[in-house]
Amino acid sequence: MLKGKHILVGVTGGIAAYKTATIIRLLVRAGAEVKVIMTDNARQFITPLTLATLSKNPVLSEFFNSGNGEWNSHVDLGIWADLFVIAPATANSIAKMAAGIADNLLLTTYLSSRCPVFIAPSMDLDMLSHPATTINIETLKAFGNSILEPASGELASGLTGKGRMAEPEDIMVEIEAFFSKKKSHRPLEGKRILINAGPTREPIDPVRFLSNHSTGKMGIALADAAIRYGAVVELVLGPVNILPAERSVEVINVVSADEMAYECISRFPHCDMAILSAAVADFTPATIHNKKMKKSPGELILNLKPTTDIAEELGRIKKESQILAGFALETDNGIESAKKKLLSKNLDFIVLNSLSDPGAGFGFDTNRITIIDRNNIIDNFELKSKGEAACDILDKIVALAG
């Protein structure tokens, strides 16, 4: 749907400028013609050569070429574009756009453009929440610009909160939706999907627990992507430090495996589909001490009992009209183990991760997945962002849902 479309990409001086390279790559891959404008500060974060190579067009940043006097017409650029995407958009550039200041080529082009404008803010959480920025963003919305909401997570400052630029694949979804003007970009419109994510914590005493290294990033990426696919999302979320970027995700916070099992089993019957991405503990202490256990000489023997197998329980009650997907994180014999789990849990397909793959597994922003379905169709995917991997998983659900 982007073939032949003219996309103008504006890059301002934020750390998230490295993500813009991925946006451009995805746009070109989709058939769009891309031109890039950079501010002077943006060139401190990513080179014009990189973006020129990806866009297959010279990168513009000055009003004219000092070597030959050729003018880079902001008027012509504004007329040429079918869509202007400014990503990242810093607090400084947002303020200038709201005030109508035109002191660089990007800003003059913004003021001259006749096409819709998408703005992807990127800044620290305090800058984003400052009243001045809030007013400026609301002003841009009033102008008719579309704001691509920033996500929450770890920021360049070391703080954690809202301010991360939207992920490239999420921006692509918005761009495709804009040009589509059809429901086809929301293939799960009206469907209710249950997702679980994150670790569980199994209490030993009031201060200690058993857990794992899951951060919940994959499940949260699935929840955000499912919203953009049109679904109604219920996210049963273990104890993590991040939340979905999409505010319409219904988040049900849990801590233990028992709590997660209760919420998933009780909610699944009224859902059309479920994706079980949580790293749920297989065992929990048989006895929970009500006081802190004191250190004593010798070994400590901790008796454990199995937790409820959520995938098995949902597979048992699954109706023919429902779709159930699970995850398998393996260190060896991945395909064989995943196939066994697929059949024993009555799943429609399973997503395999391997801890042996660099950049995949707990804590990473990237993942490399393999999808195996009941017809023994195996789809291997390259290493990509968890947001992109989430779209691959949802595309599989869309295909099965018909």
PEPEMO-V284179 format. One record per backbone hydrogen bond with DSSP energy under -0.5 kcal/mol. CO is the residue of the C=O (numbers start at 0). NH is the residue of the N-H. E is the energy in kcal/mol with one decimal. If there is no record, write none. Layout:
((CO/NH/E) (CO/NH/E))
This chain:
((1/4/-2.4) (4/6/-0.7) (4/32/-3.2) (5/7/-0.5) (5/81/-2.9) (5/82/-1.3) (6/8/-0.5) (6/34/-2.0) (7/9/-0.5) (7/84/-3.2) (8/36/-2.7) (9/86/-2.5) (10/38/-2.0) (11/13/-2.1) (13/16/-2.0) (14/17/-1.1) (15/18/-1.8) (15/19/-0.6) (16/19/-0.8) (16/20/-0.7) (17/20/-0.6) (17/21/-0.5) (18/21/-0.7) (18/22/-1.6) (19/23/-2.6) (20/24/-2.3) (21/25/-2.6) (22/26/-2.4) (23/27/-2.7) (24/28/-2.4) (25/29/-1.6) (26/31/-2.3) (27/30/-1.6) (30/3/-2.5) (31/33/-0.5) (32/6/-2.9) (34/8/-3.0) (35/59/-2.7) (36/10/-2.6) (38/42/-1.1) (39/42/-0.6) (40/43/-1.6) (41/44/-1.7) (41/45/-1.7) (46/50/-1.4) (47/51/-2.7) (48/52/-2.4) (49/53/-2.0) (50/54/-2.5) (51/55/-1.8) (51/56/-0.7) (54/33/-0.5) (57/35/-0.5) (59/37/-2.6) (60/104/-0.6) (62/71/-3.0) (63/65/-0.7) (64/68/-3.0) (69/64/-3.0) (70/72/-1.1) (71/73/-0.6) (72/76/-2.0) (73/77/-2.2) (74/78/-1.9) (75/79/-2.6) (76/80/-1.8) (77/113/-1.2) (81/115/-0.6) (82/7/-2.8) (82/84/-0.5) (83/85/-0.6) (83/117/-3.0) (84/9/-3.1) (84/86/-0.7) (85/119/-2.8) (87/11/-1.6) (87/89/-0.6) (88/121/-1.9) (89/93/-2.6) (90/94/-2.2) (91/95/-2.0) (92/96/-2.6) (93/97/-2.4) (94/98/-1.8) (95/99/-1.1) (95/100/-2.4) (103/107/-2.2) (104/108/-2.2) (105/109/-2.3) (106/110/-2.2) (107/111/-1.1) (108/112/-1.5) (115/83/-2.2) (116/145/-2.8) (117/85/-3.1) (118/120/-0.7) (118/147/-3.1) (119/87/-0.5) (119/88/-2.2) (123/127/-2.3) (124/128/-2.0) (125/129/-0.8) (129/133/-2.6) (130/134/-2.6) (131/135/-2.3) (132/136/-2.8) (133/137/-2.2) (134/138/-2.2) (135/139/-2.2) (136/140/-2.2) (137/141/-2.2) (138/142/-1.5) (139/144/-2.1) (140/143/-1.7) (145/118/-3.0) (145/147/-0.6) (146/148/-1.0) (150/162/-2.4) (150/163/-1.9) (152/160/-2.5) (154/157/-2.0) (158/154/-3.2) (160/152/-1.9) (162/122/-1.8) (163/150/-2.7) (166/169/-0.7) (166/170/-2.2) (167/171/-2.3) (168/172/-1.7) (169/173/-1.7) (170/174/-2.3) (171/175/-3.0) (172/176/-2.3) (173/177/-2.1) (174/178/-2.0) (175/179/-2.1) (176/180/-2.0) (181/184/-0.8) (182/185/-2.4) (185/188/-1.9) (187/190/-2.3) (190/192/-0.6) (190/231/-3.4) (191/271/-2.4) (191/272/-1.4) (192/233/-2.4) (193/274/-2.7) (194/235/-2.8) (195/276/-1.5) (196/237/-2.6) (197/278/-2.3) (200/202/-0.7) (201/209/-2.3) (203/288/-2.5) (204/203/-0.5) (204/207/-0.5) (207/203/-2.5) (207/204/-1.2) (209/201/-2.7) (215/219/-2.4) (216/220/-2.2) (217/221/-2.0) (218/222/-2.2) (219/223/-2.5) (220/224/-2.4) (221/225/-2.6) (222/226/-1.8) (223/227/-1.5) (224/228/-1.3) (225/230/-2.4) (226/229/-1.6) (228/187/-2.7) (229/189/-1.8) (230/232/-0.6) (231/192/-3.0) (232/234/-0.5) (232/249/-2.4) (233/194/-2.7) (233/235/-0.6) (234/236/-0.8) (234/251/-3.3) (235/196/-2.3) (235/237/-0.5) (236/253/-2.5) (237/239/-0.8) (244/246/-0.6) (245/248/-1.4) (248/250/-0.8) (249/234/-3.4) (249/251/-0.5) (250/252/-0.6) (251/236/-2.3) (254/200/-2.7) (255/259/-2.2) (256/260/-2.7) (257/261/-2.4) (258/262/-2.2) (259/263/-2.4) (260/264/-2.8) (261/265/-2.1) (262/266/-1.6) (263/267/-2.2) (264/268/-0.6) (266/269/-1.1) (267/270/-2.2) (271/322/-1.6) (272/193/-2.5) (273/324/-2.5) (274/195/-1.7) (274/276/-1.0) (275/326/-0.8) (277/279/-1.1) (278/199/-0.7) (281/306/-2.2) (283/304/-2.9) (286/288/-0.6) (298/300/-0.5) (299/301/-0.6) (300/302/-0.6) (302/285/-3.0) (302/286/-0.5) (304/283/-2.7) (307/309/-1.1) (308/312/-2.4) (309/313/-2.7) (310/314/-2.5) (311/315/-1.6) (312/316/-1.6) (313/317/-1.1) (318/321/-1.6) (322/273/-2.1) (323/347/-3.3) (323/348/-1.1) (324/275/-2.7) (325/350/-2.7) (327/329/-0.6) (327/352/-2.9) (329/354/-2.1) (332/336/-2.5) (333/337/-2.7) (334/338/-2.4) (335/339/-1.8) (336/340/-2.1) (337/341/-2.6) (338/342/-1.9) (339/343/-2.6) (340/344/-2.1) (341/346/-2.3) (342/345/-0.9) (347/373/-1.4) (348/325/-1.6) (349/351/-0.6) (349/371/-2.4) (350/327/-2.7) (351/369/-1.5) (352/329/-2.5) (353/356/-1.6) (355/357/-0.6) (356/359/-1.9) (360/363/-1.0) (364/385/-2.5) (366/383/-2.2) (368/380/-2.2) (369/351/-3.5) (369/371/-0.5) (370/378/-2.8) (371/349/-2.6) (372/375/-1.8) (375/377/-0.6) (376/372/-1.6) (376/378/-0.5) (377/379/-0.6) (378/370/-2.6) (383/366/-2.9) (384/388/-2.6) (385/389/-2.1) (386/390/-1.5) (387/391/-1.8) (388/392/-2.0) (389/393/-2.5) (390/394/-2.4) (391/395/-1.4) (392/396/-1.6) (393/397/-2.6) (394/398/-2.2) (395/399/-2.2) (396/400/-2.6) (397/401/-0.9))
